[in-house]
């Protein structure tokens, strides 16, 4: 799908200067964090769409989180105080605002065809090519002239659209995007997967490859001084689409389903950030042989298993951060 480069004046009115409609709906007793979102029964969410420019072309983007409480409230976004730690780092784009429209130094090439070839065990894959690649300097994190940091992933431009885009409404100025299932604090959550700083991670997540995210502070730091939060992803969990214990990257590749990653925090907590410091986890051979590589739902539990020697890094070394990021803002908790 190619999108036209020009839009109507009505579409332009959805630019940053105008407050987004608060579309948020919650039902069935769950918590909707992203107040600008409407969650749909088919595992998608519909959120406001914004028009910007980059290099003279029109780009379409969304907003999900910001470092500022008032800004987040105005636009129905998650508040992430930790994003303020990304200011002036190499992991953000410094943007300008012209007549209420954001101009981004860099955007995304959505034209590549995603390719993923399973390896003998699923993960690591034999070959992986992301379906979207950020151009030099592209980051979904932007720094406004005011200093506020906003998570503003690009989801379409003249080169095409993101792989998880289901539909775009240029009249209603919304986009419907596929959500991803995961866990936080033993509870099911849904999040949106937009970017990864690792090409294999971006391919598995159907996301944009954005390597500059690795410049965000700080690897293996989940504190309030960091822009990152901890995410755990298993590389050798059980597989099988109908297996209630399935989990991890091998399952994602072989079963074509969500990897069911574990997030340390949610947007109601002060240490939440949408940019996750990925900690890849490997069950030991003994645990796998005994069939004890069971589905996990809590980061703290996995850290305890690692301290007992049941979980390691993929190279069998100590369990720790793997050195890359995924941008996955949390939408809701069930």
FENHU-V954732 format. One record per helix or strand of 2 or more residues. SS is the DSSP state (H for helix, E for strand). FROM is the first residue (numbers start at 1). TO is the last residue. If there is no record, write none. Layout:
<<SS & FROM & TO> <SS & FROM & TO>>
This chain:
<<H & 9 & 12> <E & 31 & 32> <E & 38 & 39> <E & 44 & 48> <E & 50 & 54> <E & 57 & 61> <E & 65 & 66> <H & 69 & 75> <E & 78 & 79> <H & 81 & 86> <E & 93 & 94> <E & 96 & 98> <E & 101 & 103> <E & 108 & 109> <E & 115 & 119> <E & 122 & 129> <E & 132 & 134> <E & 141 & 143> <E & 149 & 151> <E & 154 & 157> <E & 160 & 161> <E & 165 & 169> <E & 174 & 178> <E & 180 & 184> <E & 187 & 196> <H & 199 & 204> <E & 208 & 209> <H & 211 & 215> <E & 229 & 234> <H & 249 & 255> <E & 262 & 263> <E & 275 & 283> <H & 285 & 289> <H & 299 & 307> <E & 311 & 312> <E & 325 & 333>>
